[in-house]
């Protein structure tokens, strides 16, 4: 479910990010006399991203009132309606184009935060990082396919690409009914007993009392920590800067490098190679995601990313490298940048943004974070489509460098949970105290005076006495 959902959303996300700069869309608009011939003014990309933000806002209400599964079904329905609208342009005219694109954007806006929250909440505590890594890897795979099929030599019509992404999301949508509703949402809306029944169905076993107690303690502990405005502000800023890094990189930097490599001769597949290396880095991160805490992963990836993006921004600003040397520099820096990004920011920012807050708070904070995620590519679209700001792409490259540095500095103020996730230091100490109490209760249940120990001592004494009844042949001789 995570791979398919991420793939479909990533495909649509990158397709509409770079659509107006492709030759295929220019030919499509010219053939059917659409948009009054104004291709490249950013109108299609603006419509898609603003629809994504509206969809995210709607998803915040849907997730709170009707649950995660019905929200995913609603997002899948919007995808199908958007695909039908886009497909009807050839026969029905331009009136179906913008509504279809807006419906597709709304579906991505509904599905992305809902899938992130739902996958996080139905996973066990130890598997949350890897579970959302599947969603992030699927998102990268969708971008990779969109970049591949949008390249000049293997170009597939954008309507066909929308159709393929819709099929992928249509397969994913019914799959949510394989699993029950989120136990966190059930606990928030229906109480403890309903949550226990939901967990029993989800884990396929009856003994879920320990996990139920952990959910209750987690929600209660988060409510207590939210009383401090300073703690809440720290968590909000930590999640915000991590989401800024993810948004600027996946939206703005992808747009910049895709257009840059497309303008260079014999560099058609260079961006595809970068995305393939990022996906390879995401696959490598499966081997250490549950062994290294997320704080160290971010330390080891944000700083190299900041340095590499700074080099790109400096070159875009001053052009200190030109000609063939510039292409070589873009190759080296691009491949290294995307590999480090695949190792660190494929899923950790999303896991942190969802996991920093309790269930009720997620309805607000996750909605705000993903609205920011879809907002920042609008800025890069404005820079790309506005002639007066042409060549000012270094602005968001330097902004990404600054966000990486600030996020790295904020990491010194937070702690980590046992499962590696980022948290406040107060939550880290509370979890350690809770684990110490659990271990102490288990040890006290096995004291020397317990029934199990007495039975064991009695059986051991009995075995010794039976053994002593037998005498050796030498001892029995007269």
N, C-alpha and C positions, 0 to 999 in steps of 0.2 A: 504493500500500500504506500509506504513512504517513497520507494523508488519510482513507482508509476506516477504518483501525485507530484513529486518533485520534477520528474522528467517533463510532464505535460506543462506545468507552470513555467519551468525554465525555458522550454521551447518557445512558448508564447511571449515570455518576458524579453528574450533576446531578439526574437523575430521583429517585434514592434519597436525595439530600441534602435535597430539599424535599418528598418524597412525603407525609410525615405531616402537613404543613401545608396540603395541598390539599383542596378540597371533594370532588373526585372519589374520592380514596382513602377519605375518611370515608364517602361513600355506598356504596362497594364493601364496606367492612368491615361496615357496618350491614346491607346486603342479604344477605350470605352468613354473617352472624353469626360473624365472625372476631375473634381476639385478645381475646375476652371483652369487647368494646366499649372496650378501653383504647387508643384512638387518640390519638397525640400524646405518648405516654410515651417515645418514642425507641427502642423495641425493634427496629423494622424497620431504622432507620438504623444502630443499633449492630451489628445482625447483618451488615449489608452491609459496613460499614467494617472490622470485625474479620475478616470473611472476606477482604477485600482484603489485609489485613496477612498473613494466613496464606498467601494465594496468592502474595504477593511473596516470602515466606520460601521457599516451595516453588520459586518461579522461580529463586531464587539457586542451588539445587542442580541444577535441570534445565538451566539455562544452562551450568553448569560441566561436567556429565557427559554430557548428550545433545545439546547444541548449541542454537543459537538457533532454527532452523527447527522442530524437533520441539517445542520449548517453545511456540512460537506455535500450532502445531497442537493441542497439549494445551489451551491456553487457549481456542481456538475450540470444542473439544469440550465444555469446561465451560460455555460460553455456551449451546450448544444444549441441554444437559441442564438447565440452569437455566431456560431458556425453557419447556421441556416441563413442569418441575415447577410453575412459576407458572401455566401454562395449565391444569393438571390440578386447580387449586384448586376450580373451579366444580363439577366432577363428583366429585372425590375427597375434598374437605374440607380443613380447615385443616392437616392433616398434611403437605401438599405445599408450603405457603406458605414457611415458614422455610427448609427445605432448598433450595427453588428460589432464594430470595433469596441464600442463602449460596453456592450454586454460581455465581450471577451475579457476586457480589462476588469470589469466588475467581478467576473468569475475568478480571476487570478487573485484579486484583492480579498475575496471571501475565502478561497481555498488555502492560501499560503499561511496566514496566522492560525486558521482553524486546524490545519494538519499539524503544524508545529506544536500547538497546545495539546491536541488529542494524542499524538504519538508520545509526547512527553508523559502524559498522565496515565496512559495504559501500560507503560513500560515499568519494569521493576527498577528500583533505585540504582542498582549497579549497571543497568543496561541503557540508561537514558541517553548517555553520550553517544553510544553506538547506534541507538535507534534513530536519533536525529541526524546522525552522520549518514544514514541511509537516505533520509530526505534531502540533505545537502548534496550528497553524491548524485542522486537522481536529478537535482536541479542543475548541477554542472553537466551531466550527461545530456540534458535537454538543450542547454546552451551550445554544447559541442555539436549536436546534430543540426541545430539551427544554423550555426556558423558553416558547417560542412555543406549543407544543402543550399546555402545562400551564396556560396562561392561561385565565381564566374563559370568555371568549367563543369561544375556539377549542380548548377542552379535548378531548383525545383520551384514551381510557381508558389507564391506565398499563400494562395488560397488552398493549395494542396497541403502545404505545411500546417495550416490551421486545421485542416481536416484530420491529419495524422495526430496532431496534439489532442484534438477533441476525442478521437478514438481511444487514445491512451487514458485520458481522464474519464471517459465513459466506462472503461474497464475497471478503473480504480474506485469509482463512486459506489457501485453495489458492494464492493469488498468491505466497506465499513460495517456491514451487517454481519460479517463473520465474527466481529468482536462486539462486546456489550458497550454500553455507554461509559464514559469516563467515570471511574470511581470517585474522583475528586469532585466532579460536578454533582454526582448523585449524593455525596456526603453534604455538599453545600445546600442542595435544594430539597432533599428528601430525608436526610438524617442518617444515623449510624446503622440501623438495621438494614435499610435498603442498600447502603454501601457495602455491608457484609455480604449480602446476596449477590451484588454485582461483582465483588472480588472473587467469590466462590465460582461464579460462571467464567470470569476472565482467567483465573489461574487453574481452573478445572480440578479443584480440590476443596475439601471442606475446611481444613485448618488454615484459616487466613487471619486468625486473631492477632498475630504478631504484626502483620502488615497493616491491619486495621488500626492497631494502636499507634503505629508509626505515622499513619496519615493523620490521626487525631492529634498526636503530639506536634507534627509538622505544622498543621493549621493553627493550633493554639500558640505554638512558639512564634509563628510568623505574625499572628495578631498582636502578641506582646511586643515584638520588636518594632512593629509599625507604629507603636505609640511614640517612639522617639522620632522627631522630625529630622534630626540630623542623620539618623540611620537610613530613613526613607529617602532622603535627598542623596545620600551617598550611593545607595543602590540604584536610584533613578539615573544618576550621572554615569555610573559604571555601565549600565545597560544601554544608555543613550549613545555613549561614545563607541561601544562595541558595534551597535547597529549602524552608526555613521560610517565606521570602517567597512562593514559589509556592504552598505548601500553604495558608497562612493566607488568601491572597487568593482562590484558586480554590475553596476549601472554605468557610471561615468568612465571609469578606466577601460572597461570593455568597449564602450562606444568609441573612446579615443583611439585605442590601439587597433580596433577593427577598421576604422576609417583610415588610420595612418598606413597600415599594411596594405589596404586595398588601393591606396594611391601610389604604392611603390611597385614597379614592374618586377615580375617574377617573385612576388611575395604574397601570392594569393592564399596560400595555405599556412602562412606564418601564424596568423591568429588561431587557426585550427590546431596547430601544433602547441601553441601556448595553452589552449583549453585542454588538450589531451594530457599535457604535463600536469596541469592543475588537478585533473581527474586522477592521474596516477598518484599524485601526492595525497589525495583524499583516500585512495585505496591503501597507501602505506600507513595512514593514520589509524586504520582499523587495528593495527598490531600494537599500538601503544596508547590508544585512547583510554583503556581501562587500567593501564599501568602507571601513567603519568598524570598528575592532576592538571586541570585546565589552566591554572595560573601559570605553571611552568611552560605549557604549550604556547600560551599567548606571549610570554616573555621571549621565547625562542623564535617566534615568527613575526611579531609586530615590529621589532627593532630592525631586522633585515628588510622587511617590507618598507618601512619608513625611509631607509637609506636608498633603496632601489627606486622608489617612487620619486624621491627628491632628485635623483639623477635625471629621470624622465622630465620632471618639471623644469629643471635647470636647463636641459637641452631645448625644451620647447620655448623657454623664455629667451635664451641667449644664443641658441644654435651654435654651441661650441664644437659640435661635431657635424660635418656635412658630407654629402656624397656617399660613396660606398662605406666609409667608416661609420656614418650614421646608421646605415642599415645593419651593419655588424653589431654596433652598440645596442640597437633596438632588439636585435635577436637575443643577445646575451642577457641583457637586463630583463627583457620580457619573459624569457624562459625561466630565469631564476626567480623572478617575482611571482610568477604563477605557480611554480612548484612550492615555494614557501606559503603562498596563500592556500594551496590545497592541503598542506600539512596542518595549518592552524585555524583558518577562518572559514572552513567549509561548514562546520556546524557549531563550534564553540560559542560564537556570538549569539546564535539563536537559542542554544541550550541555556546560556546565562540569562538572556532576556526573559525567557519563560520561567526559569527556575528561581530567579531572585525574589519572586513575589508569591503570595498565597493565592488561592483560587479566586477569591473576590477581587483582589487587586489586579489579577491578570486581565480581567475584562477591560480595565482601563489602560494599564501600562503597555500590554502587548499590542493593543489597538494603536496607541500613540506611536510605538516603536515602528510598526510596519507601515503606518502612514508616512513616517519619516523615510522609511526604506524606499517607498515609491515616489516621494517628493523630490529627492535630490537629483535623480536622473532628469527631471524637468529642467533643472538649472543647466545641466550640460547640453540638453537639447536647445535651450535658448542661446547658449554660446555658439553652438554649431550652426544654427539657422539664422543668426543675426549677423549681418555683414559687418556692422560696426565693432563687434566683439570677436571677429574671426582671428584666430591665433592666440586667444586668451585661455586656452585649455589648461595652461599652467596653474590657473587659479584653483581648480578643484584638485589638481595633482598636489600642490602645496597644502591644500586643505586636508587631503588624505594623510600626508606626512604629519601634519599637526595633530590630527585625530589619533594616529598611531602612537605618537609620543605621549599625549595626554592619557590615553587608555593605559599605556605602560606605567605611567606615574600613578594612576589610580589603583593599579594592581598591588602596589605596596600597602594600601590601606585596607585590603580585604583579605579574607582567609579562604580556606577550602574545606569542603565536607569530605566525609569518608569516601564517597563515590567520585571525588575529584572535582566536583562542581564548585564554581565561585560563589562565595557567600560573605556575609559580614563576619568580623571576628567574634562578635557576640553570639551569632548563630553557630559558629564553629565550636566555641566553648560550651554552649548549651548541648550540642550534639555529643561532644566528648563526655560531658557529665552524664547524659542519658545512657550512653553506651557503658560507662563505668557502673551505673546502677543496674543495668541489665546483666552485666557479667557478675556483679556481686550477688544478685538474686539467684543466678544459676549456681554459683558456688555454694551459697547457703542452702540450696535445695539438696546438696550432696554432702552434708556434714557427716562425720563418723558415726553419729548416733542415728542416722536415718535408717529407715526400714531396709533399704537396699543394702547398706553396709552391714547391718546386723545379720541379714540373711546370708550375705557373702561370708561373714566371719563364722557363722554357724556351720555353713556347708564346708568351709575350709577346716574347721576343727573336727568335724565329723570325718572328713577324708583322712586327716592325720590319725585319728583314733582307729579307724579301720585299717590303716596301713600298719599300725603298731601291733595289731592282733596277730599278724603273721610273724613266725619266727624262722630264722634261718636254719638249715639242716644241721649246722654245727651247734647251734644253740639247743636244738631238740635232742641231740645225741646224749645217751646216758654217761 
